[in-house]
Amino acid sequence: MKLGIVSDTHMPRSAKTLPKALVEGFQDVDRILHAGDWQSMWVYEELSLLAPVEGVAGNTDGWDIADRFGQRKILTLNGWTIGLIHGDGIGKTTEMRAYDAFQGDGVDLIIFGHSHIPLKVEHGGVLLFNPGSPTDKRRQPQYSFGLITLGETIQAEHVFFDDKS
């Protein structure tokens, strides 16, 4: 199973359309997971044209998105247990807030966003993955999203690109 991983789209503030690199990268995914800060349900509608979409709300999302998706999810996909959260909050790093949010849940993978910093690291036997942002790279050198393949193992990679149009 191949997943497209995205977070922090911040649309339409940061972009008026989904970046071409993201659309092309998600052409053959089975499902898309969005880790919050959509800012518009339009993002969900556009991503849904590519594959079924699951997601959570982020700290800049309105009640329409929060009510639709919630703040935290645990998904079981292809035999793997995945925690999905935005990662905002007080204290600790974004990475550790995401990790702590799923303590005791037996997750194999935690997908989060918020920091806009691409990250792939294992902590306590759990893979933590932040795709970065495809539209608001902040201080990062490139825009990014993620692709994860769930097979006998979890294969996670970032896709980096320069042009968000």
Number of C-alpha atoms within 10 A of each C-alpha: 12 18 21 26 32 27 33 28 28 22 19 15 11 15 15 13 16 18 18 14 19 24 16 10 15 22 12 13 18 15 19 24 22 29 30 32 25 26 23 17 15 13 18 18 12 14 21 14 11 18 18 14 19 16 27 25 27 29 16 16 17 15 11 13 22 17 11 12 17 16 19 20 15 16 14 11 13 12 11 16 16 22 22 29 29 27 27 19 12 8 8 10 13 20 22 13 18 27 23 12 15 19 9 7 11 13 20 17 23 22 26 36 30 25 21 23 18 23 19 16 11 13 12 7 10 15 19 23 25 30 32 32 29 31 28 21 21 13 8 13 10 19 26 28 26 28 21 18 17 16 13 9 8 14 12 18 17 19 18 19 16 12 12 21 13
